[in-house]
Structures are given as structure tokens and as C-alpha cells.
Amino acid sequence: MDSILENLFSDRYSISQDIIDLSRKKEEELSDIFKQIEVVRDFNQLKVLSAMQKEGISDRHFAGSSGYGYDDIGRDAIDRVYASAFGAEDSLVRSQIVSGTHCLTVALFGLLRPGDELLAVTGKPYDTLDTVIGIRPGNGSLAEFGVNYSQVDLLPDGIPDYERIYDAVNEKTKVVLIQRSKGYCYRPAMSLENIAKVVDAVRSKRKDVIIFTDNCYGEFVDIKEPTQMGVDIMAGSLIKNPGGGLALSGGYIAGRKDLVDMCGERMTAPGIGKHVGASQGACRSILQGFYFAPHIVAESLKGAVFTAAMFESLGVECNPSSREKRSDIVQALKLGSPENLSLFCKAMQAAAPVDSYVVPEAWDMPGYDDKVIMAAGAFVQGSSIELSADGPMTPPYIAYMQGGLTYINVKLAAMTAACEYLRKN
């Protein structure tokens, strides 16, 4: 069977024999890492299955609602399933949330009031939050509503500075923000162990501060979630990990019930909260995507590990390395030149099931300071649980790869990119 696949790689995709041989060697070396990923996958799969069985999910939950969406049993069951699987008191899962940035915005505006301080303790958050917070000018930012902002940068090794976090928490600090994933920052993702240490540092200074985690790209990578490590509330996008590639849009907020209710009243209106919001037929794809999510995340993780191993063999620095423990699905590769970053993204695009014929070019994307090149041949627009790669066209020209609904597709993309890299370099 291996020879059949190798012939296909060679004949259909023009993968060179040296790259085929290298891929075979790397898969043998990574077998123990793959096994660890599969153990986490199986644990999380049973966790999700148990949550759905506990709620008695049946086809009546797939019907959906219209208008106000009062008493939408499918929507409300999804909230309970997410809360149960994530070890939270309550959750708010809505298809009307348009992106991860929107979801985080709903949460931040729901939790913060004029005069409060938002303290980011994992350095500056992801670029698209700059105008939300008011780091860069933006109409309707938190800053315009009188919310102050401060941050504690990570230590040089990418670990939180627990002493400075303790010192930074003050009487005005209302929300402490932890960004789990690296974003466009060449650092480790936040492990659950480090998140727990941040919680301890904050709680030792003030017990009433709300600790909020941006959990995008982190769901189902480990056997627990931040809400099970002492975090009060977390949020993420359904077109990333928890949507399993099937959710067409949406986001979730999960944690303490009182805080989820505050976010619900921001999403709709005070006094209405999470009691409205028609599901409009989205319940089936959201639930089925959540069911598939542990398996899909595992496929993505295997693809990221394989890609790192291949490019490390070609002399490329990768973060995380192929053998490091992972806390998100993002793989960063320091490619060193705009040509290498471009060829990597083009190879990812060429291996996609959708728009494989498209050639990505760097452009001025809204919300970013520099030109960004992005490869994304996805069934759902912007879905980064599907194979995608992007990066800002600035030194040291780092590609950030994430997603992959099937391991074999990511493997093909990595082998194609490795071939192009060798030809170029």
C-alpha cells in the first residue's frame, strides 16, 4: 500500500523521490508522537460523546427556529453540550457570531465597564484586537468607552512573567486576558500548566479579577480546557477547532454562568441576553462538527508535527519543534525570505481541495499593519481548522500554518512545499 501512495505522490503530484524517502523516515520517527495525539483524541472524543448522551441529543434538536428563536431546544442543548464538555457552568454558542475577533469583542464588551482596566498578560494580543482595544484608533473601541489597557510582556523564552503579572494587577484591573495561541508572534502557545500558574499569580493578588482566555486554536489539543484550570471564562471560533470543519459560522463563550449571561446581554441586548437568537437550521452542523472536532484536531496536529519534522530536516527553524508538546494547532516556520514564505503559501494553496488553481499574493489585509500572504482553499470561507497558511511579509518571514481536515492532505502539502523549498534553496 505504501508503494501505491508513493507512486501517486510521484506521478500525480511530481514529488521527488528524496522527499518521498524523507517523509517515510520522518513518519517512522514520529510514531510515538502520533500515538500521544491519538490518546488525547480518544479521550476528548469520549468526553464530547458523553456530553451529547447526557443531553439526550436527537433529531428534534436539528430542526432549528426562526424569528426571535424563543425556546429553541437545539440552540439551548448546544449551550449545555459545550458547557459539559468544557467543564464550564454555562456557555453561549451562536451562529450569529461572525468570527473569533467578534466573539472576543462580545466577551470583552460584556465584561468590562468604563473605568475598568483590561490587563493582557501574554504580551500584545492578536493584531485584529488592536482596534477593538484601542491600541490603534478604531470607532467604538474599548478605549473610547473609557476602558484602560495595559499589558505584561512574556519573558524572552515565551513564558509568562508571573512576578510582573502579580505587580501589574491593581484595584482597577477587571479582566486579565490570556491569549493561548501564538498569533503572529514567534513564541510557544500557552500550555495549560502555564495558564494555571497565571491564575495562581492573579488570585494571590486579587480573587475577584475575571480571568479570560482567548482559546482560539487550542480546543481539544489537550485533555482539559482553560475553564478546567481555574480560568473564569473563555471564547473561541466555530470555524476553528470546535466546529470540526462542519460549522458554517459562529463562536462560543463558556465559563461562569454569571459572566456568560453578561456576554449574552452584550451580544443581543440588556434584558434579552441569550434567550433569543434563531438557529435557522445551523444546529445539526454545529453539533456534528463538535462531535468530529477531537478527530479533526488530531489530524491537524499530526499534519503540523509532520510538517515541522520535514522542514527541520531541510534546516528550517520551527516553532514548536516536531517533538515539543503542543498547546495549539498552529505551526510556525521561520523561512528567512519573502520568496520562501511565498512559495510555502503557494504550495499549501496548490494542495487544497478548493481553489487549488489560485496563486496567493501578499496584500493589505484589513486589521494588519503589513502586507499578508494567505493560502486558504477551504470549504468554509476563513475556516482555519481547514488547511491554511499565512504570514506577514516582514523579516524573518515566518509562515503560520494551521488546520487540516485530513492528515494525508497536510502531508501532501508539506511534501509539495518541501520540494519547492529544495528547488529554490
RAMO-V822188 format. One record per residue. N is the residue number from 1. RES is the residue in three letters. PHI is phi in radians with two decimals (none if undefined). BURIAL is 1 if it has 16 or more other ideal C-beta (glycine too) atoms within 10 Angstrom, else 0. D_CENTER is the distance of its C-alpha to the mean C-alpha in Angstrom with 1 decimal. Layout:
N:RES:PHI:BURIAL:D_CENTER
N:RES:PHI:BURIAL:D_CENTER
//
This chain:
1:MET:none:0:34.2
2:ASP:-1.05:0:32.6
3:SER:-1.15:0:35.3
4:ILE:-1.10:0:34.6
5:LEU:-1.11:0:31.0
6:GLU:-1.13:1:32.1
7:ASN:-1.14:0:34.7
8:LEU:-1.17:0:32.2
9:PHE:-0.99:1:30.0
10:SER:-1.29:0:33.2
11:ASP:-1.36:0:35.0
12:ARG:-1.49:0:32.4
13:TYR:-1.97:0:29.8
14:SER:1.00:0:32.2
15:ILE:-1.39:1:30.4
16:SER:-1.22:0:32.9
17:GLN:-1.13:0:34.4
18:ASP:-1.16:0:33.4
19:ILE:-1.27:1:29.7
20:ILE:-1.08:1:30.2
21:ASP:-1.12:0:32.1
22:LEU:-1.11:1:29.4
23:SER:-1.11:1:26.7
24:ARG:-1.09:0:29.0
25:LYS:-1.09:0:29.6
26:LYS:-1.18:1:25.9
27:GLU:-1.09:1:25.1
28:GLU:-1.12:0:28.1
29:GLU:-1.20:0:27.0
30:LEU:-1.65:1:23.5
31:SER:-1.01:0:24.8
32:ASP:-1.23:0:24.4
33:ILE:-1.15:1:20.8
34:PHE:-1.05:0:20.1
35:LYS:-1.12:0:22.2
36:GLN:-1.09:0:20.1
37:ILE:-1.07:1:16.9
38:GLU:-1.19:0:19.1
39:VAL:-1.13:0:20.4
40:VAL:-1.09:1:17.1
41:ARG:-0.97:1:16.4
42:ASP:-1.14:0:19.8
43:PHE:-1.06:0:19.6
44:ASN:-1.19:1:16.5
45:GLN:-1.08:1:18.2
46:LEU:-1.20:0:21.3
47:LYS:-1.11:1:19.5
48:VAL:-1.18:1:18.2
49:LEU:-1.03:0:21.6
50:SER:-1.09:0:23.4
51:ALA:-1.11:1:21.7
52:MET:-1.23:1:22.7
53:GLN:-1.17:0:26.1
54:LYS:-1.04:0:26.6
55:GLU:-1.52:1:26.1
56:GLY:1.07:0:28.4
57:ILE:-1.05:1:26.2
58:SER:-2.53:0:28.6
59:ASP:-1.14:0:29.2
60:ARG:-1.14:0:30.4
61:HIS:-1.41:1:26.8
62:PHE:-1.65:1:26.0
63:ALA:-1.15:0:28.6
64:GLY:1.46:1:26.9
65:SER:-2.56:1:28.6
66:SER:-2.31:0:29.7
67:GLY:1.05:0:30.9
68:TYR:-1.19:0:30.0
69:GLY:1.38:1:28.5
70:TYR:-1.04:0:30.6
71:ASP:0.96:0:30.5
72:ASP:-1.34:1:27.8
73:ILE:-1.21:0:27.7
74:GLY:-1.19:1:24.8
75:ARG:-1.03:1:22.5
76:ASP:-1.19:1:23.8
77:ALA:-1.17:1:23.4
78:ILE:-1.06:1:19.7
79:ASP:-0.98:1:19.4
80:ARG:-1.24:1:21.4
81:VAL:-1.11:1:19.6
82:TYR:-1.05:1:16.2
83:ALA:-1.04:1:18.1
84:SER:-1.14:1:20.0
85:ALA:-1.17:1:17.2
86:PHE:-1.65:1:15.2
87:GLY:1.14:0:18.6
88:ALA:-1.99:1:18.7
89:GLU:-1.25:0:21.9
90:ASP:-2.73:1:20.5
91:SER:-2.61:1:17.7
92:LEU:-2.24:1:17.5
93:VAL:-2.10:1:15.8
94:ARG:-2.42:1:17.0
95:SER:-1.26:1:16.9
96:GLN:-1.29:1:18.4
97:ILE:-1.33:1:15.3
98:VAL:-1.57:0:14.6
99:SER:-2.92:1:11.2
100:GLY:-1.10:1:8.5
101:THR:-1.08:1:11.2
102:HIS:-1.07:1:13.8
103:CYS:-1.09:1:12.4
104:LEU:-1.12:1:12.3
105:THR:-1.13:1:15.7
106:VAL:-0.99:1:17.1
107:ALA:-1.15:1:16.4
108:LEU:-1.13:1:17.8
109:PHE:-1.21:1:20.8
110:GLY:-1.25:1:21.3
111:LEU:-1.65:1:21.6
112:LEU:-1.76:1:23.4
113:ARG:-2.29:0:27.0
114:PRO:-0.91:0:29.3
115:GLY:1.63:0:30.3
116:ASP:-1.30:1:27.3
117:GLU:-2.07:1:25.3
118:LEU:-1.73:1:21.5
119:LEU:-2.00:1:21.0
120:ALA:-1.55:1:17.8
121:VAL:-1.96:1:18.3
122:THR:-2.10:1:15.7
123:GLY:1.38:1:17.3
124:LYS:-1.14:1:16.7
125:PRO:-1.17:1:13.4
126:TYR:-0.94:1:11.5
127:ASP:-0.92:1:14.3
128:THR:-1.21:1:13.9
129:LEU:-1.54:1:14.7
130:ASP:-0.99:1:17.9
131:THR:-1.37:1:20.0
132:VAL:-1.19:1:18.6
133:ILE:-1.32:1:19.8
134:GLY:1.90:1:22.8
135:ILE:-1.08:1:22.2
136:ARG:-1.99:0:23.2
137:PRO:-1.01:0:25.6
138:GLY:-2.78:1:24.2
139:ASN:-1.12:0:26.1
140:GLY:1.41:0:25.4
141:SER:-1.22:1:23.2
142:LEU:-1.03:1:23.2
143:ALA:-1.06:1:25.8
144:GLU:-1.15:0:28.1
145:PHE:-1.66:0:28.0
146:GLY:1.43:0:29.2
147:VAL:-1.62:1:26.0
148:ASN:-1.47:1:26.2
149:TYR:-2.34:1:23.5
150:SER:-2.55:0:23.6
151:GLN:-2.54:1:21.4
152:VAL:-2.04:1:21.8
153:ASP:-1.30:0:20.8
154:LEU:-1.28:1:19.6
155:LEU:-1.20:0:22.5
156:PRO:-0.96:0:23.0
157:ASP:-1.53:0:21.5
158:GLY:1.48:1:18.1
159:ILE:-1.66:0:19.1
160:PRO:-1.04:1:19.5
161:ASP:-1.58:1:23.0
162:TYR:-1.11:1:24.1
163:GLU:-1.16:0:27.6
164:ARG:-1.18:0:26.6
165:ILE:-1.09:1:24.1
166:TYR:-1.01:0:27.1
167:ASP:-1.18:0:29.4
168:ALA:-1.33:1:27.1
169:VAL:-1.20:1:26.8
170:ASN:-2.35:0:29.8
171:GLU:-1.17:0:31.6
172:LYS:-1.65:0:29.6
173:THR:-1.15:1:26.1
174:LYS:-1.86:1:24.6
175:VAL:-2.25:1:20.8
176:VAL:-1.80:1:19.1
177:LEU:-1.83:1:15.5
178:ILE:-1.98:1:13.3
179:GLN:-1.69:1:10.1
180:ARG:-1.26:1:8.4
181:SER:-1.46:1:6.6
182:LYS:-1.38:1:9.4
183:GLY:1.05:1:8.9
184:TYR:-1.61:1:12.3
185:CYS:-2.35:1:13.9
186:TYR:-1.43:0:15.4
187:ARG:-2.53:1:14.9
188:PRO:-1.19:1:13.7
189:ALA:-1.19:1:10.5
190:MET:-1.29:1:12.0
191:SER:-1.27:1:13.5
192:LEU:-1.07:1:14.6
193:GLU:-1.13:0:18.1
194:ASN:-1.23:1:17.5
195:ILE:-1.08:1:15.9
196:ALA:-1.08:1:19.1
197:LYS:-1.21:1:21.2
198:VAL:-1.09:1:19.9
199:VAL:-0.99:1:20.8
200:ASP:-1.08:0:24.2
201:ALA:-1.10:1:24.9
202:VAL:-1.20:1:24.3
203:ARG:-1.13:0:26.2
204:SER:-1.22:0:29.0
205:LYS:-1.71:0:29.6
206:ARG:-2.57:0:28.9
207:LYS:-1.53:0:28.0
208:ASP:-1.69:0:27.5
209:VAL:-1.25:1:24.6
210:ILE:-1.45:1:21.4
211:ILE:-1.80:1:18.5
212:PHE:-2.12:1:15.2
213:THR:-2.00:1:11.6
214:ASP:-1.33:1:8.6
215:ASN:-1.70:1:6.4
216:CYS:-0.96:1:3.1
217:TYR:1.30:1:1.6
218:GLY:-1.84:1:5.2
219:GLU:-1.07:1:7.1
220:PHE:1.18:1:10.2
221:VAL:-1.32:1:10.0
222:ASP:-2.17:1:13.0
223:ILE:-1.45:0:15.8
224:LYS:-2.20:0:15.1
225:GLU:-2.08:1:12.7
226:PRO:-0.95:1:13.3
227:THR:-1.14:1:15.7
228:GLN:-1.69:0:17.8
229:MET:-2.05:1:18.1
230:GLY:1.77:0:19.9
231:VAL:-1.24:1:17.2
232:ASP:-1.34:1:18.7
233:ILE:-2.75:1:15.9
234:MET:-2.52:1:12.1
235:ALA:-2.59:1:10.0
236:GLY:-2.88:1:7.0
237:SER:-1.83:1:7.3
238:LEU:-1.37:1:9.3
239:ILE:-1.65:1:8.9
240:LYS:-1.96:1:5.5
241:ASN:-0.88:1:6.1
242:PRO:-1.27:1:8.9
243:GLY:-1.41:1:10.7
244:GLY:1.03:1:11.7
245:GLY:1.42:1:12.6
246:LEU:-1.86:1:15.4
247:ALA:-1.12:1:14.3
248:LEU:-1.48:1:15.6
249:SER:-2.99:1:14.1
250:GLY:2.11:1:13.2
251:GLY:-2.70:1:11.3
252:TYR:-2.38:1:12.2
253:ILE:-2.29:1:13.6
254:ALA:-2.43:1:15.1
255:GLY:2.77:1:17.6
256:ARG:-1.07:1:21.2
257:LYS:-1.06:0:23.1
258:ASP:-1.10:0:24.9
259:LEU:-1.30:1:21.7
260:VAL:-1.07:1:20.1
261:ASP:-1.09:0:23.5
262:MET:-1.09:1:23.4
263:CYS:-1.19:1:20.1
264:GLY:-1.08:1:21.7
265:GLU:-1.30:1:24.7
266:ARG:-1.37:1:22.9
267:MET:-1.14:1:21.1
268:THR:-1.88:1:24.5
269:ALA:-2.82:0:27.6
270:PRO:-0.98:0:29.3
271:GLY:1.59:0:31.2
272:ILE:-1.90:0:29.3
273:GLY:1.00:1:25.7
274:LYS:-1.49:1:23.8
275:HIS:-1.38:0:27.1
276:VAL:-2.16:1:26.7
277:GLY:2.09:1:24.4
278:ALA:-1.15:1:25.5
279:SER:-1.38:1:23.2
280:GLN:0.86:0:25.2
281:GLY:1.43:0:24.7
282:ALA:-1.51:1:20.9
283:CYS:-1.08:1:21.2
284:ARG:-1.05:1:21.8
285:SER:-1.17:1:18.7
286:ILE:-1.17:1:16.4
287:LEU:-1.21:1:18.3
288:GLN:-1.17:1:18.6
289:GLY:-1.10:1:15.0
290:PHE:-1.12:1:14.2
291:TYR:-1.10:1:17.1
292:PHE:-1.37:1:15.8
293:ALA:-0.95:1:12.2
294:PRO:-1.01:1:13.3
295:HIS:-1.19:1:15.2
296:ILE:-1.12:1:12.8
297:VAL:-1.07:1:10.2
298:ALA:-1.11:1:13.4
299:GLU:-1.05:1:14.5
300:SER:-1.10:1:11.5
301:LEU:-1.12:1:12.0
302:LYS:-1.04:1:15.7
303:GLY:-1.10:1:15.3
304:ALA:-1.16:1:13.6
305:VAL:-1.09:1:16.3
306:PHE:-1.09:1:19.0
307:THR:-1.06:1:18.1
308:ALA:-1.06:1:18.3
309:ALA:-1.11:1:21.5
310:MET:-1.09:1:23.0
311:PHE:-1.36:1:22.5
312:GLU:-1.07:1:23.6
313:SER:-1.15:1:26.7
314:LEU:-1.65:0:27.2
315:GLY:1.56:0:27.1
316:VAL:-1.62:1:23.6
317:GLU:-1.32:1:21.9
318:CYS:-2.16:1:18.4
319:ASN:-2.37:1:15.8
320:PRO:-1.32:1:15.2
321:SER:-1.24:0:18.5
322:SER:-1.12:1:18.9
323:ARG:-1.94:0:20.2
324:GLU:-1.37:0:18.1
325:LYS:-1.18:0:16.2
326:ARG:-1.90:1:12.4
327:SER:-2.15:1:10.0
328:ASP:-2.66:1:6.7
329:ILE:-1.67:1:6.9
330:VAL:-1.50:1:7.7
331:GLN:-2.02:1:11.5
332:ALA:-1.78:1:13.6
333:LEU:-2.25:1:17.3
334:LYS:-1.47:1:19.9
335:LEU:-1.63:1:22.1
336:GLY:1.53:1:24.8
337:SER:-2.70:0:26.0
338:PRO:-1.11:1:25.1
339:GLU:-1.16:0:26.7
340:ASN:-1.18:1:24.6
341:LEU:-1.10:1:21.3
342:SER:-1.14:1:22.8
343:LEU:-1.17:1:24.0
344:PHE:-1.12:1:20.7
345:CYS:-1.13:1:18.9
346:LYS:-1.14:1:22.0
347:ALA:-1.16:1:22.0
348:MET:-1.08:1:18.5
349:GLN:-1.13:1:19.7
350:ALA:-1.15:1:23.0
351:ALA:-1.60:1:21.4
352:ALA:-1.37:1:19.5
353:PRO:-1.34:0:21.1
354:VAL:-2.13:0:21.1
355:ASP:1.03:0:22.7
356:SER:-1.15:0:23.4
357:TYR:-1.49:0:26.4
358:VAL:-1.38:0:24.7
359:VAL:-1.88:0:24.8
360:PRO:-1.21:1:22.0
361:GLU:-2.28:0:23.5
362:ALA:-1.18:1:22.3
363:TRP:-2.65:0:22.7
364:ASP:-1.45:0:22.5
365:MET:-1.33:1:19.2
366:PRO:-1.02:0:19.4
367:GLY:1.64:0:17.7
368:TYR:-2.15:0:18.1
369:ASP:-1.39:0:21.2
370:ASP:-2.03:0:21.5
371:LYS:-1.05:0:21.6
372:VAL:-2.20:1:18.5
373:ILE:-1.82:1:18.7
374:MET:-2.44:1:16.2
375:ALA:-1.88:1:16.5
376:ALA:-2.75:1:15.1
377:GLY:-1.72:1:17.5
378:ALA:-2.06:1:15.7
379:PHE:-1.24:0:17.4
380:VAL:-1.97:1:15.3
381:GLN:-1.00:0:15.3
382:GLY:1.38:1:12.1
383:SER:-1.28:1:10.2
384:SER:-1.70:1:7.6
385:ILE:-1.52:1:7.8
386:GLU:-1.48:1:11.2
387:LEU:-1.02:1:12.5
388:SER:-2.65:1:12.2
389:ALA:-2.66:1:13.1
390:ASP:-2.75:1:14.0
391:GLY:3.11:1:15.4
392:PRO:-1.30:1:18.0
393:MET:-1.45:0:21.5
394:THR:-2.40:0:22.6
395:PRO:-0.99:0:23.8
396:PRO:-1.59:0:22.8
397:TYR:1.03:1:21.0
398:ILE:-1.71:1:17.7
399:ALA:-1.63:1:15.7
400:TYR:-1.93:1:12.0
401:MET:-1.77:1:11.4
402:GLN:-2.61:1:8.5
403:GLY:1.42:1:9.0
404:GLY:2.35:1:12.5
405:LEU:-1.22:1:14.1
406:THR:-2.35:1:16.9
407:TYR:-1.06:1:17.6
408:ILE:-1.09:0:20.8
409:ASN:-1.21:1:19.3
410:VAL:-1.16:1:17.1
411:LYS:-1.03:1:20.3
412:LEU:-1.05:1:22.3
413:ALA:-1.07:1:20.1
414:ALA:-1.15:1:20.2
415:MET:-1.16:1:24.0
416:THR:-1.08:1:24.6
417:ALA:-1.12:1:23.0
418:ALA:-1.12:1:24.9
419:CYS:-1.06:1:28.1
420:GLU:-1.12:1:27.7
421:TYR:-1.11:1:26.9
422:LEU:-1.12:0:30.1
423:ARG:-1.09:0:32.1
424:LYS:-1.34:0:31.1
425:ASN:-1.92:0:31.5
//
